[in-house]
Amino acid sequence: MGHGASCGRPSEEVDFFGAAQSGDMARLAAALRSRPTLLSRTTLFDRLSALHIAAAHGHLQVVSLALDLCVHPDVVNRHKQTALMLSAMHGKTDCVRRLLDAGANIVMFDSSHGRTCLHYAAYYGHADCLRTILSAAAKSAPVSESWGFARFVNVRDDTGATPLHLAARQGWRRCVHVLLENGAIVSASSGAFGFPGSTPLHLAARGGNLDCVRQLLSWGADRLQRDSVGRIPYEVAAKRGHVACAALLNPSSAEPLVWPSALKFISELEPDAKSLLEAALMEANRERERRILKGAKNALPSPSHPDDGAHDTAIAEVNSDSSPRHHTPMTALFCCYSSFVASCLGMIQGKFLLLCR
């Protein structure tokens, strides 16, 4: 991470910022003994402090030193980015945790895209940073008093993108899962990000991110929701030649089993029981996918030509009263696995009720 410290700067400042970047505590201590005000200095162009540089490079000792010497955790650089944003961007979970412990503000926005630390962690695929930030947000008085946790999880940047939009577009399956577990709205429409009106499912389909498509569908993403020009995710995937994604998103294929997150007892399950149930549901959906993909053709009818007869028929079927929105295709296989997962639900619910007596 270049910080442009060399142009027009005294050599001691250049050496100080270099020590922050490399995590050289001995050089830092020596520099601060001779000039304690170095901690308040920033690089010439990007206005990066030693705290920014150390946080971005994951040097926990340097971050702790700066915070212990009363450097404010929310000092911003040229783009209004905090050290928390940069550590989340680079996946430095220990630094994220230390900054949060020091009182770093998790609802600050940068000036480039109007993004928070949560957006940065989601966009760059750092699921552990996401968990750390969300855990802090759940206990944060400023969040609970002014925002509310649900609003924070679904905070939008200047383009209308939530963290879930960003994670789905980039193909970060683990981040998508963490966000959904914490209440991200699975079918929220974006503003200008990606394509106006896109849902996370549209964006995952655009990138051909099969794992993200699978996650979103299992959490109830609507295959028939349209973007601002009327396209469903199936059309987006097919237009870009993502055959497997398009096959799963095709409205004529069986709908996946959906994770029952709305049921109260699900949120109160022990982690092991919850993981077991989720694994059963995912395996049921994988079997469904194998059947669908086995029958998928290498060439799908392109939805980019509205005058194509096959395309018109597909759209007509989607809009008709017999569309999958109203009637879920229940093949024998689907019924079998649906019953299996329902049995798992009943078994775990029964165990939970016994424990509560």
Secondary structure, DSSP 8 states (H G I E B T S, - for coil): -----STT--HHHHHHHHHHHHT-HHHHHHHHHH-GGGGG-B-TTT--BHHHHHHHHT-HHHHHHHHHTT--TT---TTS--HHHHHHHTT-HHHHHHHHHTT--TT---SSS---HHHHHHHTT-HHHHHHHHHHHHT-HHIIIII-HHHHHT---TTS--HHHHHHHHT-HHHHHHHHHTT--TT---SSSSSTT--HHHHHHHHT-HHHHHHHHHTT--TT---TTS--HHHHHHHTT-HHHHHHH-TTS-------TTSHHHHTS-HHHHHHHHHHHHHHHHHHHHHHHHT--SS---TT-TT-HHHHHHHHHHHSTTSTTTS----HHHHHHHHHHHHHHHHHHHHHHHHH-
